[in-house]
Amino acid sequence: MKIHVTGYGLISSIGTNAEESIESLRNLKTGIERGRSQATKAYNLGAIHLSNDELKKRFDLKTDGSRTALLGMVAAKQAFEGHELSDEIRTGLISGTSVGGMDISEVEYKKYLDQDGHNPENYKHHSSGTSSDQIANELGISDFVNTISTACSSAANALMMGARMINNGMLDRVVVGGTDSLTLFTISGFKSLMIFDEDWCRPFDDTRKGLNLGEGAGYIVIESEKSLEITKKQPLAVLSGYSNASDAFHQTASSPDGHGAKLSMTEALRVANIQPEEIDYINAHGTATPNNDLSESQAIQSIFNDRIPPFSSTKSYTGHTLAASGGIEAVFAILALQNGYLYPNLNFKTPISETGLVPQTTFEEGKKIRHVLSNSFGFGGNNSTIILSAT
């Protein structure tokens, strides 16, 4: 059964929608900049410069929630625009997140420490699942709501779960993706792991030192053929392949030889029923950490050999948006299929010595692109790959 994509939406530091995002990508304009607050001024971050109140007002959000939930509402509403709820179509929402409503909890905990009007009731936003419920409420979706929290592979796994539920006749249409906001807890956590670059991140560069964090959300709408017959929506792409594999090598690091990444990519190709040489672009996980980029490079080499397609990491634009990254990058993949885009890998100068791979460094359009492979890898060796294809 074909899984059709009929909508997409995103928000990140490079744009509040697809059009703004493509302009940033085309003009090599990163959204990563030095943190503006006293607490974050030492870090390069991909922050969205709209307050929670500004997000609510600008995007006419009716449901209250954490910043993670609000960002998710913005992207999910874009994706679901033009779709209508119907008793004939079982519609679900599967949302990935890693921080949930931690931004609200941080504010409340500080109030508690300062004895400044602490309200324990606000901790109700903390749970990851609460943000999914709030996004679903904004869209009016109630047939099925679920949350995926597998660190940085969360959104990709949400896409995969949605596709499997459609294939098994459990749902007809699903809004799938992920959302995460920046929190001090997350920033401090990555800093403690010593994988946070104080300069601009350099994916796949031999001098890479670590990632820059970002915030945002990305969602797509996937439908069964039965649903399409009712909705009459025009398919934008096909979610043709997907896979998840765990190498269980380390709590926070990928296996050095890329074994888990190779497994997930190989299986996704099998599900899509295509050969490696049919992939026209790879949106790599590409976090700019020493471990990930070497591991992913070796996995790509082992599959594609000397016929490696153009590849790049768009995290050099958005920052690493954690659970949202797979959703945002799925939208980039769809736009690549529709317009023949190849996205530049910013800040690249020197190939990784062990592999010598050179990513795409210029923005190109009008290319013939039929299949895009997108990787999302999470802590604990959780490796996920999706393949989006032209209709």
LOBAVEX-844295 format. One line per field, with one value per residue (C-alpha): x, y, z; chain; residue in one letter. Coordinates in steps of 0.2 Angstrom, whole numbers, plus 5000, padded with zeros to 4 digits. Example, Ala and Ser with C-alpha at 12.3 -4.5 7.8 and 13.67 -1.06 7.14 Angstrom:
<recs>
u = c(5062; 5068)
v = c(4978; 4995)
w = c(5039; 5036)
nudren = c(A; A)
lumse = c(a; s)
</recs>
This chain:
<recs>
u = c(5000; 5007; 5008; 5004; 5010; 4997; 5003; 5018; 5023; 5038; 5045; 5063; 5076; 5077; 5059; 5041; 5036; 5042; 5044; 5055; 5065; 5069; 5075; 5087; 5094; 5095; 5105; 5116; 5108; 5110; 5098; 5112; 5118; 5125; 5112; 5104; 5100; 5111; 5110; 5113; 5125; 5140; 5131; 5128; 5109; 5096; 5082; 5066; 5064; 5046; 5040; 5026; 5013; 5019; 5017; 4999; 4994; 5003; 4997; 4980; 4983; 4968; 4976; 4987; 5003; 5022; 5033; 5036; 5017; 5015; 5029; 5021; 5004; 5011; 5019; 5005; 4992; 5002; 5003; 4984; 4978; 4965; 4961; 4944; 4940; 4927; 4918; 4923; 4942; 4951; 4963; 4977; 4992; 5009; 5021; 5039; 5047; 5062; 5060; 5041; 5035; 5052; 5053; 5038; 5045; 5061; 5052; 5041; 5056; 5065; 5050; 5050; 5068; 5065; 5049; 5041; 5023; 5027; 5012; 5014; 4999; 5010; 5020; 5005; 5013; 5030; 5025; 5030; 5013; 5004; 5012; 5004; 4987; 4988; 4993; 4979; 4967; 4972; 4969; 4953; 4960; 4954; 4953; 4971; 4985; 5002; 5019; 5036; 5052; 5067; 5079; 5084; 5075; 5058; 5050; 5057; 5050; 5033; 5033; 5037; 5023; 5010; 5015; 5013; 4997; 4990; 4997; 4989; 4972; 4972; 4971; 4967; 4976; 4990; 4999; 5016; 5032; 5040; 5043; 5056; 5060; 5076; 5078; 5093; 5092; 5095; 5109; 5118; 5116; 5124; 5138; 5141; 5143; 5157; 5149; 5143; 5153; 5156; 5159; 5147; 5145; 5154; 5145; 5157; 5172; 5188; 5189; 5171; 5170; 5151; 5134; 5124; 5106; 5091; 5072; 5057; 5044; 5040; 5025; 5018; 5001; 5001; 4986; 4980; 4973; 4956; 4958; 4963; 4947; 4937; 4948; 4952; 4969; 4983; 4998; 5014; 5026; 5026; 5033; 5041; 5053; 5057; 5067; 5073; 5088; 5097; 5116; 5115; 5134; 5133; 5121; 5125; 5136; 5134; 5144; 5161; 5159; 5141; 5134; 5117; 5115; 5120; 5106; 5093; 5097; 5098; 5081; 5073; 5079; 5072; 5055; 5055; 5060; 5074; 5093; 5106; 5110; 5092; 5094; 5096; 5100; 5104; 5098; 5111; 5109; 5125; 5126; 5144; 5150; 5166; 5157; 5141; 5149; 5162; 5150; 5137; 5150; 5157; 5139; 5135; 5152; 5148; 5131; 5134; 5153; 5160; 5142; 5138; 5124; 5124; 5122; 5122; 5117; 5104; 5108; 5121; 5106; 5093; 5104; 5100; 5082; 5082; 5066; 5060; 5074; 5067; 5051; 5059; 5071; 5056; 5048; 5065; 5065; 5048; 5053; 5068; 5057; 5045; 5058; 5074; 5083; 5100; 5104; 5122; 5131; 5137; 5155; 5163; 5181; 5191; 5185; 5185; 5202; 5196; 5183; 5187; 5168; 5164; 5146; 5135; 5141; 5130; 5112; 5105; 5088; 5079; 5088; 5080; 5076; 5065; 5071; 5077; 5084; 5084; 5093; 5089; 5099; 5096; 5104; 5106; 5110; 5093; 5095; 5080; 5079; 5065; 5064; 5053; 5049; 5041; 5023)
v = c(5000; 5017; 5030; 5047; 5064; 5077; 5091; 5098; 5112; 5118; 5131; 5134; 5147; 5149; 5152; 5151; 5141; 5132; 5148; 5157; 5141; 5139; 5157; 5155; 5138; 5147; 5162; 5152; 5161; 5151; 5153; 5149; 5164; 5168; 5166; 5182; 5179; 5181; 5162; 5157; 5171; 5159; 5147; 5147; 5142; 5141; 5150; 5156; 5175; 5174; 5174; 5161; 5176; 5181; 5163; 5162; 5179; 5177; 5160; 5162; 5147; 5143; 5130; 5135; 5125; 5124; 5132; 5114; 5112; 5129; 5126; 5110; 5118; 5130; 5117; 5104; 5117; 5122; 5103; 5100; 5116; 5112; 5095; 5092; 5080; 5067; 5052; 5042; 5045; 5039; 5053; 5052; 5062; 5055; 5067; 5066; 5076; 5074; 5089; 5091; 5105; 5107; 5125; 5129; 5117; 5127; 5144; 5136; 5128; 5145; 5153; 5140; 5143; 5162; 5160; 5170; 5165; 5146; 5137; 5118; 5117; 5122; 5106; 5097; 5103; 5094; 5077; 5074; 5067; 5083; 5092; 5079; 5081; 5100; 5099; 5087; 5098; 5113; 5102; 5094; 5077; 5064; 5047; 5042; 5052; 5046; 5052; 5045; 5050; 5041; 5057; 5063; 5050; 5054; 5062; 5049; 5036; 5045; 5045; 5026; 5022; 5032; 5022; 5006; 5010; 5014; 4999; 4988; 4996; 5005; 5023; 5031; 5047; 5053; 5069; 5064; 5073; 5081; 5097; 5103; 5119; 5126; 5123; 5127; 5109; 5103; 5115; 5111; 5092; 5093; 5104; 5091; 5078; 5089; 5088; 5106; 5117; 5135; 5140; 5137; 5119; 5111; 5094; 5082; 5093; 5086; 5100; 5098; 5098; 5097; 5102; 5118; 5116; 5123; 5123; 5120; 5108; 5099; 5088; 5080; 5072; 5055; 5046; 5029; 5027; 5024; 5041; 5049; 5043; 5052; 5068; 5070; 5078; 5079; 5069; 5078; 5064; 5046; 5039; 5024; 5017; 5017; 5007; 5008; 4998; 4999; 4995; 4997; 5002; 5016; 5027; 5043; 5037; 5028; 5013; 5019; 5008; 5014; 4997; 5003; 5017; 5004; 4992; 5006; 5013; 4995; 4990; 5007; 5004; 4986; 4993; 5006; 4992; 5002; 5001; 5012; 5020; 5026; 5038; 5056; 5065; 5061; 5073; 5066; 5066; 5076; 5083; 5089; 5078; 5069; 5052; 5054; 5061; 5048; 5034; 5040; 5043; 5026; 5019; 5029; 5023; 5005; 5006; 5017; 5013; 5024; 5030; 5041; 5053; 5072; 5073; 5087; 5091; 5105; 5106; 5119; 5130; 5126; 5119; 5102; 5103; 5086; 5076; 5089; 5086; 5071; 5081; 5097; 5087; 5077; 5093; 5098; 5081; 5084; 5101; 5094; 5081; 5094; 5107; 5098; 5106; 5101; 5109; 5116; 5109; 5126; 5128; 5114; 5115; 5099; 5081; 5069; 5061; 5043; 5044; 5059; 5062; 5079; 5085; 5096; 5114; 5124; 5127; 5119; 5118; 5110; 5094; 5077; 5070; 5054; 5047; 5056; 5047; 5055; 5049; 5053; 5045; 5045; 5041; 5023; 5018; 5022; 5023; 5028; 5031; 5036; 5037; 5050; 5048; 5057; 5053)
w = c(5000; 4996; 5010; 5002; 5009; 5007; 5018; 5027; 5039; 5049; 5059; 5064; 5067; 5048; 5044; 5051; 5035; 5020; 5009; 5022; 5025; 5007; 5005; 5020; 5012; 4995; 5002; 5014; 5029; 5045; 5059; 5072; 5082; 5099; 5113; 5117; 5136; 5150; 5153; 5135; 5128; 5128; 5116; 5097; 5096; 5083; 5092; 5085; 5090; 5094; 5112; 5117; 5117; 5100; 5093; 5100; 5092; 5075; 5072; 5080; 5092; 5103; 5114; 5128; 5131; 5133; 5120; 5113; 5111; 5103; 5090; 5087; 5084; 5072; 5061; 5062; 5058; 5042; 5038; 5041; 5032; 5019; 5027; 5035; 5049; 5044; 5052; 5037; 5040; 5055; 5059; 5071; 5077; 5082; 5089; 5094; 5108; 5119; 5131; 5132; 5143; 5152; 5148; 5159; 5173; 5173; 5175; 5189; 5198; 5198; 5205; 5219; 5223; 5223; 5233; 5219; 5216; 5213; 5205; 5206; 5194; 5179; 5181; 5172; 5156; 5159; 5152; 5134; 5131; 5136; 5121; 5109; 5117; 5116; 5097; 5094; 5103; 5092; 5076; 5083; 5081; 5094; 5085; 5090; 5099; 5103; 5108; 5103; 5113; 5107; 5108; 5091; 5081; 5088; 5073; 5061; 5072; 5072; 5053; 5054; 5067; 5057; 5041; 5050; 5057; 5040; 5032; 5046; 5043; 5060; 5054; 5037; 5039; 5052; 5056; 5060; 5065; 5080; 5091; 5103; 5111; 5118; 5137; 5149; 5154; 5137; 5134; 5150; 5146; 5129; 5136; 5150; 5136; 5129; 5111; 5111; 5099; 5105; 5087; 5072; 5069; 5054; 5049; 5040; 5042; 5049; 5061; 5068; 5087; 5091; 5088; 5090; 5097; 5089; 5092; 5080; 5074; 5058; 5053; 5037; 5034; 5027; 5020; 5014; 4996; 5004; 5013; 4996; 4988; 5001; 5003; 4985; 4990; 4978; 4984; 4986; 4989; 4994; 5011; 5002; 5014; 5033; 5046; 5063; 5070; 5086; 5088; 5107; 5107; 5120; 5129; 5119; 5105; 5088; 5084; 5077; 5061; 5058; 5060; 5066; 5053; 5039; 5045; 5046; 5028; 5021; 5027; 5022; 5004; 5005; 5011; 4997; 4984; 4977; 4975; 4983; 4966; 4964; 4979; 4972; 4989; 5007; 5021; 5033; 5052; 5052; 5070; 5068; 5083; 5080; 5083; 5073; 5057; 5056; 5060; 5047; 5034; 5035; 5034; 5019; 5011; 5015; 5006; 4991; 4988; 4975; 4969; 4984; 4980; 4985; 5004; 5016; 5034; 5036; 5054; 5050; 5046; 5060; 5073; 5080; 5084; 5093; 5092; 5079; 5067; 5057; 5055; 5049; 5037; 5030; 5024; 5017; 5008; 5001; 4994; 4986; 4977; 4971; 4966; 4963; 4977; 4984; 5000; 5005; 5020; 5028; 5035; 5026; 5022; 5025; 5022; 5036; 5035; 5037; 5023; 5012; 5009; 5002; 5005; 4994; 4997; 4985; 4983; 4967; 4960; 4945; 4948; 4944; 4961; 4963; 4980; 4995; 5010; 5027; 5043; 5061; 5075; 5093; 5110; 5114; 5096; 5090; 5071; 5060; 5041; 5030; 5011; 5003; 4984; 4970; 4966)
nudren = c(A; A; A; A; A; A; A; A; A; A; A; A; A; A; A; A; A; A; A; A; A; A; A; A; A; A; A; A; A; A; A; A; A; A; A; A; A; A; A; A; A; A; A; A; A; A; A; A; A; A; A; A; A; A; A; A; A; A; A; A; A; A; A; A; A; A; A; A; A; A; A; A; A; A; A; A; A; A; A; A; A; A; A; A; A; A; A; A; A; A; A; A; A; A; A; A; A; A; A; A; A; A; A; A; A; A; A; A; A; A; A; A; A; A; A; A; A; A; A; A; A; A; A; A; A; A; A; A; A; A; A; A; A; A; A; A; A; A; A; A; A; A; A; A; A; A; A; A; A; A; A; A; A; A; A; A; A; A; A; A; A; A; A; A; A; A; A; A; A; A; A; A; A; A; A; A; A; A; A; A; A; A; A; A; A; A; A; A; A; A; A; A; A; A; A; A; A; A; A; A; A; A; A; A; A; A; A; A; A; A; A; A; A; A; A; A; A; A; A; A; A; A; A; A; A; A; A; A; A; A; A; A; A; A; A; A; A; A; A; A; A; A; A; A; A; A; A; A; A; A; A; A; A; A; A; A; A; A; A; A; A; A; A; A; A; A; A; A; A; A; A; A; A; A; A; A; A; A; A; A; A; A; A; A; A; A; A; A; A; A; A; A; A; A; A; A; A; A; A; A; A; A; A; A; A; A; A; A; A; A; A; A; A; A; A; A; A; A; A; A; A; A; A; A; A; A; A; A; A; A; A; A; A; A; A; A; A; A; A; A; A; A; A; A; A; A; A; A; A; A; A; A; A; A; A; A; A; A; A; A; A; A; A; A; A; A; A; A; A; A; A; A; A; A; A; A; A; A; A; A; A; A; A; A; A; A; A; A; A; A; A)
lumse = c(m; k; i; h; v; t; g; y; g; l; i; s; s; i; g; t; n; a; e; e; s; i; e; s; l; r; n; l; k; t; g; i; e; r; g; r; s; q; a; t; k; a; y; n; l; g; a; i; h; l; s; n; d; e; l; k; k; r; f; d; l; k; t; d; g; s; r; t; a; l; l; g; m; v; a; a; k; q; a; f; e; g; h; e; l; s; d; e; i; r; t; g; l; i; s; g; t; s; v; g; g; m; d; i; s; e; v; e; y; k; k; y; l; d; q; d; g; h; n; p; e; n; y; k; h; h; s; s; g; t; s; s; d; q; i; a; n; e; l; g; i; s; d; f; v; n; t; i; s; t; a; c; s; s; a; a; n; a; l; m; m; g; a; r; m; i; n; n; g; m; l; d; r; v; v; v; g; g; t; d; s; l; t; l; f; t; i; s; g; f; k; s; l; m; i; f; d; e; d; w; c; r; p; f; d; d; t; r; k; g; l; n; l; g; e; g; a; g; y; i; v; i; e; s; e; k; s; l; e; i; t; k; k; q; p; l; a; v; l; s; g; y; s; n; a; s; d; a; f; h; q; t; a; s; s; p; d; g; h; g; a; k; l; s; m; t; e; a; l; r; v; a; n; i; q; p; e; e; i; d; y; i; n; a; h; g; t; a; t; p; n; n; d; l; s; e; s; q; a; i; q; s; i; f; n; d; r; i; p; p; f; s; s; t; k; s; y; t; g; h; t; l; a; a; s; g; g; i; e; a; v; f; a; i; l; a; l; q; n; g; y; l; y; p; n; l; n; f; k; t; p; i; s; e; t; g; l; v; p; q; t; t; f; e; e; g; k; k; i; r; h; v; l; s; n; s; f; g; f; g; g; n; n; s; t; i; i; l; s; a; t)
</recs>
